[in-house]
Amino acid sequence: MLSPLFNITETNGTNLTEVVFVLPINEKLYTEVGRISQACSGHEISCEWLEPNTLEFKKSGCAVSRSSVDMGSGVVGTECTCTHLTVFAIVLRSELHLAPLCHAQEVDYVLIALYGVLSICLCIQLVRLVIYKLSRISVVQHAFLLLVCALRIAYLIAKPVITSLAGLVALGLLPSAVALGLFIYLLLTWVSLQFTSLGKSPFGRFRVPFATVIVTVLLLVVAIVVAIAAVQSAQEQIEVVTDGSYVLAALYAVVCALALLAGFGLRRTLASNTSAKSSTDWRALFRSRVLITTVALSFCLFLVACLWAAAVQTDIVTSLAATLGTSTAFYVFDWLSLCVMTWLFSKAVGDGVRKKATASTSH
């Protein structure tokens, strides 16, 4: 139902052939769920009355005169014309799931294709890593990137049919948490490279802080989902989603700023440590990759954080009032940030494959 129940009775004692009245409904709910659902399902909003014996709503004897009426106070209503007076409500005869905009469904197909192409590239890289028995760290990196893509695809496919807000939020936030973990990993790796020689593992001293941060982010997502499931009021659930989204968006913004500083610092460190003998092409290439990755990744993360904060204002997380442009931009820049990470990690895979191939040829 798009309106509360209204008990309308005669006050003048006369029997009217037709009674015209207006039932107020929530404007946001009407325009962003009602019309959208009509466009998707073909069902129309109807004026219906409650049968007192069966407690079922019926349409007989009632018709919609005007679907959208401003009653002078900014309140939107639906005008009904009925042949009798009783308890009425505005009803939308379609299954109302937490669905996105109808047109957004077409955009979702494009986004699914983008994440699918990236997933195929990551699968090819993983096959190369396994065949050539390369670094296990690279395998883990690509596996996590593939997991993020798979979760994004699952979310885009499943969100039109998920009826549980807690399930929807869990499926939506989990890939963001995993992606945030990858960005933190990259940040700590760049920082550690500035304090260790290239001959040692750059990530050794930061394993514990990294694991702690990742576990904390995942626990935050779990806490948000549990809190949503625990509260009964829809308004309280939206407030939990809003607060949790602000926290994760803030984390993205912080990682964005730190990654920018760490990337430029690492590039300067590599340049200052370059000697005449060690000034090789790979070092110059690595410096350029660090610079490009730093700028590109920070730019994408900054926009993702901003779009995430904007999404909270328009309920993109719950898919009830999504703004098509904002939601699409969010996923596009999320996809681009994953592409940048894949491009960066591909350098290590390519170098490893070439070394293995050269070694096998020489033997």
N, C-alpha and C positions, 0 to 999 in steps of 0.2 A: 504494500500500500504506500502511496505517495502522500497521504494526508492522514491526520487523526480521524477518529470516528466523530461524526457530528449528528446529533439528534435534532432534527428539524420538524417542528409541529406547527399546525395552524393556530393562529392567534385571533383571527376574526370570525372563526366559526363558519365560514363559507366553504363550500366544496368547489374547488377549482379543477378545471379540466387539465391544465398544465401548470406546474409550479417551476419557476426559474429561480435558481439560487447559485451562489458562488462558494466553493469550498477552498479555503486557503491551503496552499502547499508550500513546502520549502523550495525557494527559488533555485538554490544551488542543486538540490537533489533532482528537481524537475528538469532543468536544462542539461545537466551533465550526466544524469543516469536515465531519466525518463525518456528524453528524446533519443538519446544514443541507443538505448535498448530497443526503442521502437524501430529505429533505422536498421538495427542488426537483426531483429527477430521478425519484423513485420507486424507485431502486435501494436495495438493502439491503447492509449489511456482511455478508461471507461468510467462512467459514473455508475456506481453499483449500490444496492441497498441490502441490508442485512435481514435475511429471513429469520424471524424469531424462533421458529420451531426447529429448524435444522442448523441455525447459526452459520449459514453459508451465504456468500455474497452472490447476488443475481443482477443481471443487466436488464431484465425485462421491465419495460415501462420507463426507462431512463435513457437519456442520450446526452452527449457532450455538445453544448452550444458553441462554446469557444474554449480552446485548450489553454490559452494563456490570457489572463485578465489581471490588469493592475487595478487594485481596488482603492487607489488614491493614497495609500500609505507606503507604497513600495513593496507591498506584499503581493506575490503572484498567486493567482488562484485559477481554478478551472470552473467554468460556468456549466451548470447542469440543468437540464429540463426534464422533469419527471411528472408522471401522472398521479403520484401519491406522495405522502410525506411519512418518513420513518427515519431510521438511522442510516446515514450515507457515508461513503468514503470514496476517494479517488484511488482506483486500482490499476496496476499495470500487469497485464496477464502475460508475463514472461518470467523465466528463471533468472533472478537477479543475482549473478555471481559478482565477485570482485573483479570485474572485467575492465579492460582499458577502452579507450575510444575505439569505435568501429574502424575508423580510418587508420588508427594506430596499429590495428591487426595486420594491415597490409605492410606497414612499415616494419612491424615485427618480423615478417618473413624476410625482408632485406637484411635486418640485423642478424637473424639466425643464419642467413647465408654467409655474412661476413665472419661471424664467429666460427662457422663451419669451415670456411677456407683456411682460417688461421689454425684451426684444429688439425686439418690435414697436413699443413706445413709442419706443425709440431710433431705429429705422428711420424712424418718422414725423418725428422731430425732424431727422434727417439730410436727409430730403426737403425739409423746410421751409428748412433752412439752404442747400441747393443752389438751390432755386427762388428764394429771396429774396437769394441771393448774399451771405450774411452772413459773419461772421468765419471765417477759416480755422482759427483756434485752436479755436473751438467745434466745427468739423467734426472736428478731430483728437481733441478730448476725447470727443465722442460716438462716434467710430469706435473708440477704445480701449475705451470701456465696452461697446460692442457686441461687440468681439473677446473680452473677458473672458466675457461671457454665452455666446457661441458656443462657446468652449473648455470652459466648465463643462458645457454641454449635451453636447458631444462626449465629455467624460470620463464623465458619468453614463450615457450610452448605451453606450460602448465598454468600460467596465471589467469587465463580466461575461465578456467574450470575449477580453480581452487576456491573453496567456500570458507576456509578457515583463515582468519587474519594472521594467526600465529604461524601457520604453515607457509603462508605467502611471504611473510617477513623473513622467516628462517631461510627459505629458498632464495630470497632476494639479497639478504645481507651476507650470507655465507661466502659467495664468490668475492664480494667486496673485502671481506676479512682476509681471505686467502691472498687476494691481490695486494692488499695492504702489507701483508707479511712479506711478499716478494719485494716490494718497494723498500721496506725496512731492511731486508737482507742486502739489497744493492747499496743502500745508504751506509750500512755498517761495513760492508766490504770496501767501499771507497775510502771510508775513514781509516780503516785498519791498514790499507795500503800506504797511507802516509806515515805510518809508524813502524812498518816492518819492511824488510828487504823483499824484492820480488822473488828471491829464491825460497822463501818460506811461505807457509800457508797464510794468506792474509786474513783469514777468517778465524784463526785459532783462538785468539784472546776474546773474541766477541760471541762465541757460541752460546754461552750462558745468558748474556743479556738479550741476545736475539731470541732464544727459546722462551725466555721469560716474557718478552714483549708479545710474541706471537700467541702464547697461551693466554695472556691477558686479553688480547683482542678477541680471541675465540670465546673466552668466558664472558666477555661483554655481550657478544651476539647471543649466547645462550641465555644470559640474564634478561636481555630484552625480550626474547621469545617466551621465556617462562613468565615474565611479568605480564605480557599480553594475554597469555593463557589463563593467568590467575585472576585478572580483573574481569568483571562481568559487563560493566558499562562500555558501550561502544566509544563514548567520548573519552573515557579513561584509557582505552586501548590506543586511540589516536594520539593521546598525549604521550604515552610511553614510546610509540613509534617516533613521534616528533623529537622527543628528548634524545633518544638513542641515535637518531639520524644526525642530529646536531653534533653529538659527541664524535661519531665516526667521520663526519665531514671535517670537523676540526682536526682530527688526527691526520687526515689526508692533507690538509693545508700545512700542518707542521712538518710532515714528511717532505712535502713539496719544497718548503723553504730550506730545510736541512740538506736535502739532496742537491739543491742548487749550490749551496755553499761547499759541500763536500766534493762535488764534481769539479768545480773550479779550483778548489784547493788541491785536489789530486792531479789535475792537469799541470798546475804550477810546480808541484813536487816532482813530477816526472820530467818536466822541462829542466829544472834546476839540477837534477841528478844525472842528466845526460852527459856522458863523456864522449870524447872523439871516437873511442873504440866501440862504445856501446850505442852510439847513435845509429841505430838500425831503422829500417823501414817500418818494422812492426811496432816499434816504440812510438814513432811519429803517427802511425795509423791509430794506435791505441789512444794517443792523446786527442786526436781529432774525433775519435768515436766517443771518448769521454765527454768532450765538449758538446758534440751534437746530441748525445743521449741526455746530458744534463739539461740542456735547454728544452729539448723536445719533451722529455718526461716531466720536467717541472711545469711546463706550460700545460700539458694534458692534465696533470694532477691538480693544478690550480683551478682549471675550468671544471673538472669533475667535482671538486669540493664546493665551488660556487653553485653549480647546477644541483648538487645534492641538497644544499641549503635551500635553494629555490624550490626544489621538489617538495620539501616539507610543507611549504606554503600552499601548494596546489595538490597535496595528497597524492603525489606520484607514487610514493612508497606503497600506498594501499590501492592504487589503480582505480580509485573512485572518481577522481577529478583531474585526470592527467592532462597536462597541456602538451599537445603533440610535439611542438617544436622543442620544448625544454627536455622532455623525456628522450626524444631522439638524439638531441645533442649530448645528453648524459651518456648514452650507450656508445655513441660514435667516439667520443673522446676516451671513454673507458677502453674501447677496442683499440684505439690508436696507442694508448699507453702500453697495452699488452704487445702490440706490434713492435714498439720501440724496444721493449725488453727482449722480445724474440730476436730482433735484429742484432742486439748487443750480444746475446748469448750465442748466436750463430757463428760469430767470429771464432770462438773457442772450438766449436764443433768443426768448422772448416779447416782450421789449423791442425787439429788432431787427425782428421781424415787424411790430409795431405802428408803428414808425417808418417802415418801408418802405411800409406800407399808407397811412399818413397822408400821406407825401410824394407817393405816386402819386395819391391822391385830390385833393390840393391842386393838382396840375398838370392 
